[in-house]
Amino acid sequence: MKTRPFEHQIKASKFHLQRYSSADYSEQGTGKTWVAINVIEKRIEVGQIKRALVVCPAPHVWESEIKEHSSFLTFTLLRGPQRTEIFKETDAHCYIISYDSLTSDIVKVAVKKCQQVVFDEVHKAKNIRAKRTRFAVALARKIPYRLQISGTPWPNSLQDVFSLFLILDRGATFGTNYYRFLERYFYARPIPGTRAKRYIAKPILKHVLKKALKGKAIRFLKDTLKDIPPKIYQTIPVELSPTQRRYYRQLSYNLPIEEFSFELPPNALAKYEKLQQIASGFLYLNDQLIELDNPKVQALLDLLPNVLAGGKKIVIACKYRYEIELLKSLLKNYHPLVLDGTTTNKGKICNKFQTDPIHQILIMQVGCGIAVTLTAADTMIFLSNTFNYADRYQSEDRIHRAGQRSRRVLYIDIIAKDTIDERILQILRKKKQRIEDTLDNH
């Protein structure tokens, strides 16, 4: 390896090299990709493997990571309609492919050519009914060495444990039948007014899970690593404007916020989505945009002189394209950069933010910053959130990772009081606690 590791990365590498299959569930920003690259290098050096397949959400990130850290690995990106032929005809140490590019033909070639498979952000294969998950399971069944990586392995539900362990130990812990898994480890409760059921984990699941993780998974927390500063959280509540409140009351009739859950029928979920739009200063009704007052944006503008003092940099995270376009206009004097679902040159944008002092603000769509580094900022302000904990966690850790030189990292949530904004934060905290309860101190 060309780069020096931290002590915990050496420990993690030894752990994985001693096992045919293992998981690294360390927090984001602790350098799990370095560990995976090191494992591939070591296994090639001793003749355990000749080639590895890396399955990940962002192949370009692995491309840059290998270039930065590896001393000899060659690699080929598998993408486009000719990716199967490229896979067959080229020779490299590493083949890199996205989850969405997996096919049955890719699986067949991988089983013949590769002896190691790495599943980066393995929670992307959590849905047992999805094609990407079926292909990931097929790879795990036939390729001898498996390594899965995720800082948020089951971000939304403990039901996701099943597919990840099917990949990890081929069903040794939770079997190979998803419905038997549900029957054994969950209570099924009907959801009033729908045919759906809510699954509540039985106490035995956490016991079995913690026992199974011992010896199969490793996890390092950033607050235990001396090289990474602590996180500090702050919430700034604002009042809805009278116009927002009027729309909000009309739409929230018979929609008690405290009863929100993902198991609600689609028509109810759509109404909650509209409530979040209102709290964010706009509303789409019948494909027409209604622009409302925006106290959250005003609170942001009031904050900026303090958080940007002395040439400091910040990241502003939000959910909606409307918010991004509004902020681009309002903050043009700060030369803001944008990282969203339409960004094709993420590396160039991030490098500008990291190195050019003229760009003090980066506007990021929540969930669109996978594997990028934005440590030039030590403050992140959330104007809106998704309900997905992995999106929130991934966003947070763009500024909270190795290389952050500030003595602390600050996260500010600007929320509308007595609205769904408050419920979203409650749900995200609950999901965070669920992961910590099952993973930490296992």
C-alpha positions, -999 to 999 in steps of 0.1 A, spaced: 0 0 0 12 35 -8 -5 52 21 1 47 58 -28 31 77 -42 40 111 -39 14 139 -75 4 136 -71 -3 99 -43 -27 106 -65 -45 131 -94 -47 107 -72 -60 79 -59 -88 101 -95 -97 112 -107 -101 76 -76 -119 63 -82 -146 89 -117 -154 76 -133 -166 43 -162 -143 49 -165 -113 72 -181 -79 76 -168 -44 84 -195 -24 99 -173 5 112 -187 39 111 -184 60 79 -152 79 75 -130 53 94 -113 41 62 -130 9 54 -122 11 17 -85 13 25 -89 -19 45 -107 -37 16 -80 -27 -8 -53 -39 16 -71 -73 20 -72 -78 -18 -35 -69 -21 -24 -92 7 -44 -121 -7 -30 -117 -42 6 -114 -27 3 -148 -9 -15 -165 -38 -49 -170 -21 -66 -152 -50 -58 -139 -85 -87 -115 -90 -115 -97 -71 -149 -83 -80 -159 -51 -62 -197 -44 -62 -204 -8 -51 -228 21 -56 -201 44 -69 -174 27 -91 -156 60 -98 -149 63 -60 -132 29 -60 -112 39 -91 -98 69 -73 -92 50 -40 -72 23 -57 -51 49 -75 -45 67 -43 -37 38 -20 -27 6 -39 9 0 -48 2 -25 -77 -35 -33 -82 -48 -30 -118 -85 -25 -123 -112 -25 -149 -146 -7 -146 -175 -28 -158 -202 -5 -172 -222 0 -204 -239 -25 -226 -205 -43 -234 -196 -49 -197 -200 -87 -199 -177 -89 -229 -152 -65 -212 -153 -87 -181 -146 -119 -202 -118 -104 -224 -98 -83 -200 -74 -93 -173 -70 -72 -141 -66 -76 -104 -99 -59 -96 -131 -56 -115 -155 -28 -103 -192 -28 -110 -223 -11 -96 -251 -30 -80 -275 -19 -107 -252 -32 -134 -252 -68 -121 -267 -94 -144 -268 -132 -144 -241 -132 -171 -218 -111 -149 -224 -135 -121 -214 -165 -143 -182 -148 -154 -173 -136 -119 -177 -172 -105 -151 -184 -131 -126 -155 -129 -128 -141 -93 -119 -157 -60 -128 -126 -38 -159 -104 -39 -163 -72 -19 -198 -58 -13 -193 -21 -6 -223 -4 11 -239 -38 13 -271 -23 26 -278 -15 -10 -286 -53 -13 -310 -54 17 -342 -60 -2 -345 -97 -6 -370 -93 -35 -347 -70 -55 -327 -83 -85 -295 -67 -72 -299 -87 -40 -305 -120 -58 -273 -114 -79 -253 -105 -48 -265 -137 -30 -256 -157 -61 -220 -143 -60 -217 -149 -23 -227 -186 -28 -200 -194 -53 -170 -171 -46 -149 -183 -17 -137 -151 -1 -164 -125 7 -161 -91 24 -191 -68 30 -188 -32 41 -214 -8 55 -215 18 83 -254 15 83 -261 -22 76 -298 -22 85 -307 15 85 -345 11 83 -356 -22 97 -342 -53 113 -359 -73 86 -329 -62 64 -306 -85 86 -318 -115 66 -303 -107 32 -271 -93 46 -265 -125 66 -275 -146 36 -246 -129 18 -223 -131 48 -227 -167 59 -249 -183 32 -278 -188 56 -259 -204 85 -274 -180 110 -309 -171 98 -316 -197 71 -323 -193 35 -361 -188 36 -372 -152 43 -407 -160 53 -396 -186 79 -372 -159 92 -401 -135 96 -422 -161 113 -395 -170 138 -381 -136 147 -410 -111 143 -445 -105 155 -468 -97 126 -494 -70 134 -521 -59 109 -521 -22 99 -557 -9 102 -573 0 69 -548 -19 48 -538 -55 39 -502 -48 50 -486 -60 82 -462 -43 106 -433 -66 117 -420 -61 152 -388 -78 162 -389 -104 189 -363 -100 217 -346 -133 206 -336 -116 173 -312 -91 189 -298 -119 211 -291 -142 181 -278 -112 160 -253 -101 186 -241 -137 191 -237 -142 153 -218 -109 149 -190 -121 172 -163 -135 150 -180 -125 118 -180 -87 119 -158 -59 132 -168 -23 140 -149 8 150 -166 39 162 -152 73 154 -156 86 189 -131 60 201 -105 70 174 -81 98 184 -77 110 149 -114 121 143 -131 150 163 -164 146 181 -198 155 166 -220 182 181 -257 186 173 -279 217 174 -315 222 165 -329 256 155 -368 256 155 -387 282 136 -424 291 134 -444 285 102 -457 316 86 -495 322 88 -498 312 51 -478 280 57 -498 272 88 -531 276 69 -520 251 42 -505 228 68 -537 226 89 -559 219 58 -536 191 47 -529 176 81 -565 171 91 -568 135 103 -530 130 99 -516 128 134 -479 133 131 -471 109 160 -487 80 141 -465 84 110 -448 52 99 -436 37 66 -463 11 68 -490 36 60 -508 33 26 -493 52 -3 -521 79 -3 -513 88 33 -476 88 27 -481 112 -2 -499 136 22 -470 135 47 -447 143 18 -468 174 10 -466 184 47 -428 183 44 -429 205 13 -450 231 31 -425 231 60 -398 237 34 -416 268 19 -433 254 -12 -460 230 -23 -468 211 -55 -506 208 -61 -519 193 -93 -484 198 -108 -485 235 -100 -458 251 -78 -471 272 -50 -443 293 -34 -448 300 3 -429 320 29 -398 303 41 -388 310 77 -362 281 76 -343 298 48 -344 331 66 -330 314 97 -302 301 75 -294 335 61 -293 349 97 -268 321 106 -244 325 77 -223 356 89 -213 337 120 -206 303 106 -187 317 76 -166 342 96 -129 340 90 -132 323 56 -147 291 71 -167 268 48 -200 250 53 -222 223 37 -259 229 34 -279 197 30 -315 196 18 -339 171 2 -357 190 -26 -345 204 -59 -367 235 -52 -345 243 -21 -313 238 -41 -324 262 -69 -336 288 -43 -303 286 -24 -282 289 -56 -299 322 -63 -299 336 -27 -263 326 -20 -247 335 -53 -223 360 -37 -207 330 -19 -200 312 -52 -218 280 -40 -210 246 -55 -238 220 -59 -237 183 -54 -270 166 -63 -284 137 -83 -275 154 -116 -238 160 -108 -216 140 -131 -182 154 -120 -184 149 -83 -146 146 -79 -140 179 -96 -167 197 -75 -153 183 -43 -118 192 -51 -128 228 -58 -146 230 -25 -116 214 -7 -90 237 -22 -104 269 -35 -112 296 -8 -136 314 -30 -162 286 -27 -173 289 10 -206 270 5 -214 236 -10 -252 228 -14 -257 190 -12 -288 170 -18 -293 146 10 -280 111 1 -260 123 -30 -226 125 -13 -217 88 -11 -179 84 -5 -169 120 -12 -148 140 12 -157 176 22 -135 180 53 -127 217 43 -160 223 62 -166 216 98 -203 226 99 -232 211 81 -267 227 81 -297 205 73 -327 224 59 -347 192 53 -342 155 57 -353 122 42 -366 94 64 -338 72 53 -311 70 81 -284 58 56 -290 91 36 -286 112 67 -256 93 80 -238 93 47 -244 131 44 -231 137 79 -199 118 73 -188 138 43 -173 163 68 -167 138 97 -139 115 86 -102 110 86 -85 143 75 -109 166 94 -86 190 113 -112 209 133 -115 202 170 -153 196 166 -178 190 138 -212 208 141 -245 197 127 -274 222 127 -310 212 119 -333 240 111 -368 227 116 -404 240 115 -419 237 150 -449 214 155 -446 198 120 -434 166 104 -398 180 106 -398 171 143 -411 136 136 -385 130 110 -357 138 134 -373 114 160 -375 86 134 -338 91 124 -327 91 161 -347 59 167 -331 42 137 -296 53 149 -303 38 183 -315 5 167 -282 1 148 -262 10 179 -282 -15 200 -274 -44 177 -239 -36 165 -220 -17 193 -204 -38 220 -214 -70 201 
